[in-house]
Amino acid sequence: MTDAPSGRPDFEPPAGQDPTPPVDPVPVPSPPIDPQAGPPPLGYPQPGQYQGPAASPPAAYPRAQQTRSGGSVVIGLVISLVCLAISATALFGYGGSSEIARLLTSVVSTYLPFVLFVVGVVLASRARTRRTGAGILIGFGAAILIAGGLCVVILIQFQTMYGR
C-alpha cells in the first residue's frame, strides 16, 4: 500500500488513516538534584515523578473540619428496643379485666411501632439528633429481623409437628 514510515518498519496504518506513526511523548526533564539538600519532604513529588498539570504541595488543600453530628446511636438503640419490648408485652400480655385496659394495651401494641418509626425518621433528618434517629431505625430494623426469624422457626416447627 504505502511505504512504511521511517523508524517503525512494522507499523501498518488502518485503512483510511494517516500513515504517520503516533508520536512518542517527550519526557519532561527533572530539575537537578542537590546532594547537600537531603531528601525532599514527604508528600512532595520526587524528582522524575509525574507532577501533573498543576502540581502543588498537599498543604495547598486544607482538610475541612469534620463535625460530629449530634446524638448517640446507643441511646437510639436502647429507646427503640424498650419501646418495642413494651409493645410486644402489651400485644402478648393480658390486657386486664376492664374494657379500658384492654383498649389501652391494644392501642399501645398497634400504634407504638409506627410512632417509633416516624420519630426515628424525624430525628434522623435533623443534624443535631441524627445519630439517635439512626440508632432508633437500626433497632427497629433489628427487631423486624428477629421477629421474622422467630416466625420462620415457629412455622418450621408446625410443619414438622403436623406433617405435610
Secondary structure, 3 states (H helix, E strand, C coil): CCCCCCCCCCCCCCCCCCCCCCCCCCCCCCCCCCCCCCCCCCCCCCCCCCCCCCCCCHHHCCCCCCCCCCCCHHHHHHHHHHHHHHHHHHHHCCCCCCHHHHHHHHHHHHHHHHHHHHHHHHHHHCHHHHHHHHHHHHHHHHHHHHHHHHHHHHHHHHHHHHCC
